[in-house]
Amino acid sequence: MPDDAVGMVVCEYERGHHVLLGNTTLDYVTVARLSEVPSGQTLWVRPTRHDRLVLCNVGGAIYAVVDACSHDGGMLRFGKLDGQHLVCPRHGACFDVSTGEAVTPPATVAIRTYPVRVLGDEIQVGLEE
């Protein structure tokens, strides 16, 4: 793993751009440039036709979460990043972007997080093949 990789990187071993997690293979896809997500800010990305993610820069660490509140599906891209918590704009549910954990009601279920790595200025997200 490169020294400049930040955020949550979950892998057993890496081969090229594929990362194997048990029986699951992830394909890392470049979704943005580091310069597009200043510290304390978010960026909405759509790496595939089906995946909609929110990138969050928490003090230089980049995290990726699904763009849907687990409470009612609200679009988290319109929420506010408060430290490492992303606040849903609809009902105020708050999620820890490093773990996906729901930290305030009305949400009680975690949101999905994605593995992230940074190579130079490229932010890459691990997506299941």
Salt bridges, closest charged atoms under 4 A:
GLU14 OE2 - ARG117 NH1 2.56
ASP27 OD1 - HIS17 NE2 2.97
ASP27 OD1 - HIS18 ND1 4.00
ASP67 OD2 - ARG77 NE 2.70
ASP72 OD2 - ARG90 NE 3.03
ASP72 OD2 - HIS91 ND1 3.26
GLU122 OE2 - ARG33 NH1 3.94
GLU128 OE2 - ARG112 NH2 3.53
GLU129 OE2 - HIS18 ND1 2.96
